[in-house]
Amino acid sequence: MKLLVLCLIVIANVSYNGKASIESIDPGNTNILLTDTTKNADKSCYRPCKYNVKPRRCQYNFKIEPTVGDDGRPTLVINDMTPGPPIHVCVNDIVIVKVQNKVPGQDMAIHWHGVEQKGTPYMDGVPMVTQCPIGFGSTYEYAFIASSPGTFFYHADAVAHQSDGVYGSLIVDQPQPLEPHSSLYDFDRSKEHTLILAARFPEMLSGNLDGKQLKPDSLVINGEEKSMKIFVIPGYTYRLRLINAVAVECPLIVDIEHHNMIVIASDSKPVKPMSADKVMLYPGERMDVVVEAVHKSGGYWVNVRGGNECEGLTAHGMLLYSGFNYTSLLDQGPGTLNNDVPSIKQKIISGQRLLSLQEENLSKDVKSIYLAVDKHVIPFNDKDNDYRYLSDVTPKKNFYPAAVSLQDRGVVQINNKNFLYPNDPYLIKPRNVRPDTICNVGDEMMNKQLQCLQVLKIHDKKVVELVFINEGFGSNDSYTFHMHGYSMRVLATGQSKDGKPISKSEFQLLDKRGKIERNLRNPPIKDTFIVPNKGYTILRLNADRGGSWMLECRSCGFFSLPVAILIDVPITIPKSVVDVLPKCGSYKPADVLLN
């Protein structure tokens, strides 16, 4: 009954303003962006990108709703599709997406994974941070400039909605002469050669109300388990774009039988070309590879193998040479061509081991902020909790979310805290956010609650180092994080040499003694990174753009409590923009309402 009442409150109080955000993008504010008066349709935005051509306004309409797939499995679709409609634009185009939520009883938001949102931080798509959620029956209009080229994707902000099918590719092209590795390939057919990798679950996660932990039961490539096809001509080279769109902790290894790959980009940023037999992508990572059609004819399997939560799962596509009848390949089945070379050790490349194409001379004198990540079992007795609403009384006891009582396996935390979503959108209405819920990174223990709004304030366009230490006392898991709005330089990644847990204080001592080496010359530039178990990852962030940006481990908190910090770089959103954005009304996130 409480859940029903909460849903009705949400439906009744989320207001809609269909003109939100379009007027906030002023093409006159930049020397690069020019006004486009042609009002082109979506399809015309997929085109060869040229010099000295006006950017276009690329408009899309998304309707998200539940349905039953051909296999009888319930799913969420965008315009009757999962993955959703691909977005292909040229750099500096304006992308406008009107999202209609037709999922009963569910709030929605769309995040544009990897997009920097220059000038539009309120379009990042994080409910109660950059926007109000899109309630059932409501529509929200996103608008932003595709300011950087590369391989991106979009997905529902909620892990459950993304896992249920709300995701799709977003490719930003640029004029071919500007591509740093264009000499390595003959064809870049991003519409046909983008592989978006995902997982399916035995039931809809958005309907999983009892909190049971579900694992994927299959992997798919572009929504299919085996029917994806790549057609090639002998002697030519092709650029493929790989996207790991799995929302849970599910690293994927990709290989093409009897074909080598050359990695040329990671998370949309160019890297020094590196040869690989296989590539590994963690959730949210993207990787661009070049494949040469070295054989005269034939058909070869494209193999995707899952790890961690997807252990034992596979998906397959086909690389087909022109004129080859692939029915024989189907009869043969995947995996048989490699049986004749079982002893060959194959080279697996992951994104954090790559080197940036950009040579630099980074400073050593940068402030380091240490963040301990680990899984903790929270001591809890039901009598310790106070179930009265904040509006009824002043809290006298610490609040323990229900997830704590359900998670005897422990909850993942950053600096011994879990993230609490604010009671009002932090970026848009910062003065409305309750100050007693905020805890500054480094001073979290001043707040006695298990959850707090963990904020890292960075002023004056400072450069800082974020040092993540996966202590490993509570689990043997590695954790994948995503940085919204920024790409960061990955200076170092490693694990303790003896394989034993390492505390934050122990790591700080090693770092102070100069025992931790950093790549200050050509570190890879990424927005998605892994923190290995009993190990560390060091990142360099240049906070040169204002906004409220989530740095989150989405898979860590899906079946438990949110694991994130909010990086707050001061900015004032113009009142003219705030006034046209949809209002939340009396909506409050569930954990805030109950906390």
Secondary structure, DSSP 8 states (H G I E B T S, - for coil): -HHHHHHHHHHHH----TTTTGGG--GGG-SS-----S---GGGGSS---TT----EEEEEEEEEEEE-TTS-EEEEETTBSS---EEEETT-EEEEEEEE--TT--B-EEEET---TT-GGGS--BTTTB--B-TT-EEEEEEE--S-EEEEEEESSHHHHHTT-EEEEEEE--GGG-TTGGG-SB--TTTSEEEEEEE-SS-GGG--S-------EEEETTBSS-EEEEE-TT-EEEEEEEE---SS--EEEEETTB-EEEEEETTEEEEEEEESEEEE-TT-EEEEEEE--SSS-EEEEEEEE-GGGTT-EEEEEEEETT--THHHHHH-TT-GGGG-TT----EEEGGGS-BSS-----S--EEEEEEEEEE-----GGG---S-TTTS---S----HHHHH-TT-EEEETTBEE---SS-TTT-GGGS-GGGEEETT-GGGS-SSEEEEEEE--TT-EEEEEEEE--SS-S--EEEEESS--EEEEEEEE-TTS----HHHHHHHHHTT-S----SS--EESEEEE-TTEEEEEEEE--S-EEEEEE-TTTSTTSS--EEEEEE-----HHHHHHS---TT---HHHHH-
